[in-house]
């Protein structure tokens, strides 16, 4: 599996974006809110693919990744 990385610029506060990375190594999902100009964040939240304490949240985040990919295809952002 390869890394899946998606991001969407915030609708209401200019200058910020939601960044989601699904690791190709272990399937974990990392979520960050960062400045539009940033490429790397050292402050993120991680939900594990295996033995997650939040399995329903993890499933919802997997769906979020798919939704963000679809939005990026249908409505690309600069």
C-alpha positions, -999 to +999 in steps of 0.1 A: +000+000+000+012+035-008+007+067+013-025+085+006-022+122+013-051+146+009-058+182+020-086+207+016-084+245+023-108+257+050-141+273+038-143+299+066-108+308+078-085+318+050-050+305+053-057+271+069-061+236+055-071+201+068-043+176+060-049+139+062-023+112+056-030+074+055+002+056+059+011+030+033+032+012+059+007+004+087-025+021+075-026+046+104-043+079+098-026+112+107-047+144+109-033+180+110-047+215+107-020+237+093-012+269+074-019+266+037+019+273+031+031+245+054+042+211+039+051+193+071+034+193+105+049+179+137+016+184+155-009+158+144-034+133+158-029+096+149-055+069+148-041+033+145-054+008+119-047-021+142-059-024+178-075+011+176-091+024+208-115+042+185-126+017+157-157+037+147-137+069+145-110+051+124-137+039+100-152+074+097-117+088+090-112+063+062-145+076+046-132+111+052-101+103+031-123+091+003-146+121+005-116+145+004-102+127-026-135+130-044-138+167-036-102+173-049-112+156-082-145+175-085-134+208-071-096+213-072-082+240-050-052+262-058 
